Amino acid sequence: MGNKIAYHIIRVLLGLIFTMAGAAKFFFPEGKLSPAADALMAAFAASRYFMPFLGACEVIVGLMLLFNFWPALASIMLVPLTLNIAVFIVALAPSVGTAIMALVFLGLNAYLIYYYWDKYTPMLTK
């Protein structure tokens, strides 16, 4: 187990970030990105299911973290979201600011995984 104060700050911070980012997907279009990123986001929007689904996943995980409801599960659910954010940024919207943001998300999520590592080890044994 890690530092409890750091854990609570990180849990609430990630909860707020993902709750707000997920809710924004329902109300606000994405900002201007690179042409390749814009094309991908337009395709996702045209499917009419992916962006609401992604937003709902982000809101659910964010609320789980905010309200400390199964936070070990929420931390694992957050892994594919944060990895996708990082890969999207590196592949389609590279800049120093966005790369730092992606690394921060990955680092904060990694801390939560570390904090709950004892909960995951039974799943990883034969």
N, C-alpha and C positions, 0 to 999 in steps of 0.2 A: 504494500500500500504506500502510496506517495503522500505528499503534503496535502492535508485536507483543505486548507485555505486556497491553495492553487487549484485543486480539483474543483471546488465550488465556483471559483471565478471562471475557470475554463468551461465548465459545464453550462453555466448561465450564459456566458459570452457566445458559445457555439449555439446554444438554444435560441438566443435572440437573433443571431445572424441568420440561421436557417429558417426560423419562423418568418422573419421579415422578408427574406429572399423568396421563400416559397409563396407567401401571400402576394408579393409583387408580381409574380408570374400570372396571376389572375387579373390584375388591374393595369399593369404598365407594360408596354412593349419593351423589348431589349433596346439598349442604346446602339449607336453606330459602332460596328465592329469591322474587322477586315472583310474583304469581299468573300473569301472562302467561309468565314464564320457566319456572315450574313446569309449566304446561300444555304448553309446547314440549318440555321435558325428559321429561315423561311420555310424550308422543307418540314421541319418539326411543327411549325405553326400550321402549315397546310394540312398536316395529318389530323389536326383538331383533337387529338387525344394526348399526345406526348407531353406538351407543356403543362396542361392541367394535371396530368399524372405526376410529372416531376415536381410541380409545385405542391401537390398534396403530400407527396413523400417527404419533401423538405419541411412542410408545416408539421406533419405528424412527428417526425424525428425531432424537430426543434422543440415542440411542446413536450415531448417525452423527456428531453433534457432539462427544459425549464422547470417542469414540475417534478423532476426526480422520479419519474415513473419508468421503471425498468431501464435505468440509464446504461447498464451493461449491454443490453440488447440494442438500445438506441446508438451506442457507440459503434457497434458492429454494423448496424444499418447505415451509419454515416460513412463507412469506408468506401463503398462504391461511389457515393456522391462526391466525396472529396477527391478521390482518384480521378473521376471523370472531369471535375473542374480543373485539376492540374493538367491532365492530358489535353483537354480542350484548349487551355491557355497556351501550352507549349506548342501545340500543332497549328492552332488557328488564330490566336490573338496574342502573339508574344510581345511583351514589353516588360520593362524592369518592374513597374508597379504591379502588374497582374501576376508576374512570376513570384514576387514577394508575397502577395496575397495567397496564392496557391500554396506556397511553402508554409505559411502561417496556418492555413486550414489543415494541411497534412500534419504539421507538428502538433497542433492542439488536439487533433483527433488521435494521433499516436500517443499523446500523454494519457488520454482517457482509456485507450486500449491497455496501456501499461498499468494504469491504476486498477483496472478490473482483470488483470491477467489471470489471477487465481480463479476467476469465474469461467474462463475459457479453457483452461488446461484439461478439464475432464472431456471436453469435446475433441481434444487433440491427442488423446491416448488411444492405444489399440484396445 
